[in-house]
């Protein structure tokens, strides 16, 4: 599923809650998958940003041109044709960041204007109604950060105020109630970034404190309870980056330690356990950023290596097999950024190439090699 930085987003969402039956089936380290395991990309393009939706992938090149592939049933890739795209196609120009949910997408342009497209059944586009959009519509100015959950959205203005719209059944918008919002509502001040998942939200304030709200049945909010929260509660301090998965949460502290909380039935916390964590626990060190999917975790360490743990039924860990991993296993080198969808993973390497693994039922891997899922990283073709 999906956290964002000020100019780079990743959203990830989950279709259904993980069940406790999805227990870890293997913890042994598989082969160290490297770029030599996949064919060379015949076309060289320099990408500087990547993002993922539920079953879609997004890429921004060094000219701020957006490319997209995968499911486009609600035009969430950014253009009016609703056909599935198996290779990345040009979408919108002058884009600096993207956040995509299940069937809707937010696009932050280089002039800091915010544009939206796709499904709007719950008001997640923030247009003041529930009419879906098959072409991008501008809804806000002076925006510095964006995030998309399954069917709800956030943006942060240049004054660091946080605004939200869309589905709010579990209080995930954080405005003190559980009523859906089809127009942006102000949530709080002094915010630098947001992460949204299926039904819960993580909010990073400018002072480094981390706050959470929304569904909490698996202790994913990290406040030690399983009670939903419609108003954000503080759960940590000295936080640099965070990501919300389906029923679990991750955050990286300023000392580069990784912490996790919530459901762990597939080993997604990487702590060699399948027991739900009721309080945040330290699980890894020397971490630059971590991203959470439906039930898997991808970690980028400070040395540029990528490590993976958790659910692996579609090969989303990229370690060469389909067994769940209860401990982190190394899968790539030379990486500068990562992004995680529902059940697929993207990695941006230092040379600007993009690599993908996992579910490919909608062509979201962008390799043009059919709809077969893949359990190793292959280079995306542009």
Rosetta blueprint (number, residue, H / E / L):
1 X L
2 X L
3 X E
4 X L
5 X L
6 X L
7 X L
8 X L
9 X L
10 X L
11 X L
12 X L
13 X L
14 X L
15 X L
16 X L
17 X L
18 X L
19 X L
20 X L
21 X L
22 X L
23 X L
24 X L
25 X L
26 X E
27 X L
28 X L
29 X L
30 X L
31 X L
32 X L
33 X L
34 X L
35 X H
36 X H
37 X H
38 X L
39 X L
40 X L
41 X L
42 X L
43 X L
44 X L
45 X L
46 X L
47 X E
48 X E
49 X E
50 X E
51 X E
52 X E
53 X L
54 X L
55 X L
56 X E
57 X E
58 X E
59 X E
60 X E
61 X E
62 X L
63 X L
64 X L
65 X L
66 X E
67 X E
68 X E
69 X E
70 X E
71 X L
72 X L
73 X L
74 X L
75 X L
76 X L
77 X L
78 X L
79 X L
80 X L
81 X L
82 X L
83 X L
84 X L
85 X E
86 X E
87 X E
88 X E
89 X E
90 X E
91 X L
92 X L
93 X L
94 X L
95 X E
96 X E
97 X E
98 X E
99 X E
100 X E
101 X L
102 X L
103 X L
104 X E
105 X E
106 X E
107 X E
108 X E
109 X E
110 X L
111 X L
112 X L
113 X L
114 X E
115 X E
116 X E
117 X E
118 X E
119 X L
120 X L
121 X L
122 X L
123 X L
124 X L
125 X L
126 X L
127 X L
128 X L
129 X L
130 X L
131 X L
132 X L
133 X E
134 X E
135 X E
136 X E
137 X E
138 X E
139 X E
140 X E
141 X L
142 X L
143 X E
144 X E
145 X E
146 X E
147 X E
148 X E
149 X L
150 X L
151 X L
152 X E
153 X E
154 X E
155 X E
156 X E
157 X E
158 X L
159 X L
160 X L
161 X L
162 X E
163 X E
164 X E
165 X E
166 X E
167 X L
168 X L
169 X L
170 X L
171 X L
172 X L
173 X L
174 X L
175 X E
176 X L
177 X L
178 X L
179 X L
180 X L
181 X E
182 X E
183 X E
184 X E
185 X E
186 X E
187 X E
188 X E
189 X L
190 X L
191 X E
192 X E
193 X E
194 X E
195 X E
196 X E
197 X L
198 X L
199 X L
200 X E
201 X E
202 X E
203 X E
204 X E
205 X E
206 X L
207 X L
208 X L
209 X L
210 X E
211 X E
212 X E
213 X E
214 X E
215 X L
216 X L
217 X L
218 X L
219 X L
220 X L
221 X L
222 X L
223 X L
224 X L
225 X L
226 X L
227 X L
228 X L
229 X E
230 X E
231 X E
232 X E
233 X E
234 X E
235 X E
236 X E
237 X L
238 X L
239 X E
240 X E
241 X E
242 X E
243 X E
244 X E
245 X L
246 X L
247 X L
248 X E
249 X E
250 X E
251 X E
252 X E
253 X E
254 X L
255 X L
256 X L
257 X L
258 X E
259 X E
260 X E
261 X E
262 X E
263 X L
264 X L
265 X L
266 X L
267 X L
268 X L
269 X L
270 X L
271 X E
272 X L
273 X L
274 X L
275 X L
276 X L
277 X E
278 X E
279 X E
280 X E
281 X E
282 X E
283 X E
284 X E
285 X L
286 X L
287 X E
288 X E
289 X E
290 X E
291 X E
292 X E
293 X L
294 X L
295 X L
296 X E
297 X E
298 X E
299 X E
300 X E
301 X E
302 X L
303 X L
304 X L
305 X L
306 X E
307 X E
308 X E
309 X E
310 X E
311 X L
312 X L
313 X L
314 X L
315 X L
316 X L
317 X L
318 X L
319 X E
320 X L
321 X L
322 X L
323 X L
324 X L
325 X E
326 X E
327 X E
328 X E
329 X E
330 X E
331 X E
332 X E
333 X L
334 X L
335 X E
336 X E
337 X E
338 X E
339 X E
340 X E
341 X L
342 X L
343 X L
344 X E
345 X E
346 X E
347 X E
348 X E
349 X E
350 X L
351 X L
352 X L
353 X L
354 X E
355 X E
356 X E
357 X E
358 X E
359 X L
360 X L
361 X L
362 X L
363 X L
364 X L
365 X L
366 X L
367 X L
368 X L
369 X L
370 X L
371 X L
372 X L
373 X L
374 X E
375 X E
376 X E
377 X E
378 X E
379 X E
380 X L
381 X L
382 X L
